[in-house]
Amino acid sequence: MEFLMVLIIVVVLCLILNISLSYILTGILILVGVGAVLFAVSFLYCFVILLCSKKKEARFVRIGPAKGNRFQVAFYLVEGAECPCMFPGEAILTDKLYRTDKPCHVMWHPRKDKVFDRYACVTCVLGLMVSVVLSVGIAIVLIG
C-alpha cells in the first residue's frame, strides 16, 4: 500500500514538472517488468527445488506458523516427522482442502525438510508460467 502511495506522489510530481506522460508510463511499465522478473526468479527457484524433491506419502496434520515464518502453513507427517509446506496454507475452506482422514502424496525435499502439497505444486508451476509470460510480454512492449 505504501508503495502505491509513493508511486502516485511520484507520478503527480512528474506531471507537475511537465514530464511527458509516455515517459511516466514507460517508467511504470519498467517497474512492473522488474517485479515480474523477480517473481519469475523466485518461482524458478521453487520449481528447481520441486524438481529435486521426492514423492512421499504423507498425512495432513495441522495449519500453523512455521519456524521463522509469519505465514500460516500446512504441516504434513512424512516418515514420522512433521514437515511444513513450502508455500502458505489456505485460510478459507481449510476443512475442504486439507483432509486429515486420507493420506496424500507430497513432494518432499530432504535437505530443506519441506514439502510441496498439490496446491503448492500448482502455485509453483502456474506462477512460473505467468511471471515468465508477463516478463516477456513487457519486454516486447518496451523494445517494440
C-alpha positions in Angstrom: 0.0 0.0 0.0 2.8 2.4 0.8 4.5 1.6 -2.5 1.3 2.6 -4.3 1.1 5.9 -2.4 4.7 6.7 -3.2 4.1 5.8 -6.9 1.1 8.2 -7.0 3.1 11.0 -5.4 6.0 10.5 -7.9 3.5 10.5 -10.8 1.9 13.7 -9.6 5.3 15.4 -9.1 6.3 14.3 -12.6 3.1 15.7 -14.1 3.7 19.0 -12.2 7.3 19.1 -13.5 5.8 18.7 -17.0 7.4 15.3 -17.7 5.8 13.6 -20.7 3.1 11.0 -19.9 4.8 8.5 -22.2 7.9 8.7 -20.0 5.9 8.2 -16.9 4.0 5.2 -18.4 7.3 3.7 -19.6 8.8 4.0 -16.1 5.8 2.3 -14.6 6.0 -0.4 -17.1 9.7 -0.9 -16.3 8.9 -1.2 -12.6 6.2 -3.8 -13.3 8.6 -5.7 -15.6 11.3 -5.7 -12.9 8.7 -7.1 -10.4 7.6 -9.8 -12.9 11.3 -10.8 -13.4 11.8 -11.0 -9.7 8.7 -13.2 -9.3 9.9 -15.4 -12.2 13.3 -15.9 -10.5 11.6 -16.8 -7.2 9.2 -19.2 -8.8 12.1 -20.7 -10.8 14.0 -21.3 -7.6 10.9 -23.1 -6.1 10.5 -25.1 -9.3 14.1 -26.3 -9.2 13.5 -27.4 -5.5 10.3 -29.1 -6.6 12.2 -31.0 -9.4 14.8 -32.1 -6.8 12.1 -33.4 -4.4 11.0 -36.9 -3.8 7.4 -38.1 -3.9 6.3 -39.4 -0.5 3.1 -40.5 1.1 2.1 -38.1 3.9 -0.8 -37.1 6.1 -2.1 -33.6 6.8 -1.6 -32.7 10.4 -2.4 -29.0 11.0 -2.1 -25.4 9.8 0.1 -23.1 11.9 3.1 -20.8 11.7 6.3 -22.4 10.6 9.6 -21.7 12.4 10.9 -18.3 11.2 7.8 -17.7 9.1 5.0 -15.3 9.9 2.5 -17.0 7.5 0.3 -20.0 8.3 1.5 -23.1 6.5 0.2 -26.6 6.3 2.1 -29.3 8.1 2.3 -32.9 6.9 3.5 -36.0 8.6 6.2 -37.5 6.4 8.1 -40.6 7.6 7.2 -39.8 11.2 8.4 -36.2 11.1 6.3 -33.1 10.8 7.3 -31.1 7.7 5.9 -27.6 6.8 4.7 -26.8 3.3 6.9 -24.6 1.1 4.0 -22.2 0.4 1.5 -20.6 2.8 -1.7 -22.5 3.6 -5.2 -21.5 2.6 -7.0 -19.5 5.2 -10.5 -20.3 3.9 -12.1 -23.7 3.2 -9.4 -25.4 5.3 -11.6 -28.4 6.1 -12.4 -28.9 2.4 -8.9 -28.5 1.0 -6.9 -30.3 3.7 -8.2 -33.8 4.6 -6.9 -35.4 7.8 -8.7 -38.7 7.2 -6.9 -39.6 4.0 -3.2 -40.0 3.2 -2.0 -37.9 0.3 1.2 -37.6 -1.8 3.5 -34.7 -1.4 6.9 -33.8 -2.9 9.4 -33.8 0.0 12.8 -32.1 -0.2 15.1 -33.8 2.3 17.7 -31.0 2.7 15.1 -28.3 3.3 12.8 -30.7 5.1 9.8 -29.0 3.5 7.1 -30.4 1.3 5.1 -29.3 -1.7 1.5 -30.3 -1.5 -0.7 -30.4 -4.6 -1.7 -26.7 -4.1 2.0 -25.6 -3.8 2.9 -27.6 -6.9 0.1 -25.9 -8.9 1.1 -22.5 -7.5 4.7 -23.0 -8.4 4.1 -24.2 -11.9 1.4 -21.6 -12.8 3.3 -18.8 -11.0 6.4 -19.6 -13.1 4.5 -19.7 -16.3 2.5 -16.5 -15.7 5.5 -14.5 -14.5 7.7 -15.6 -17.5 4.9 -14.7 -19.9 4.3 -11.4 -18.2 8.1 -10.6 -18.2 8.5 -11.5 -21.9 5.3 -9.5 -22.8 6.5 -6.4 -21.0 9.9 -6.7 -22.6 8.3 -7.0 -26.1 6.2 -3.9 -25.4 9.2 -1.9 -24.2 11.5 -3.0 -27.0 8.9 -2.8 -29.8 
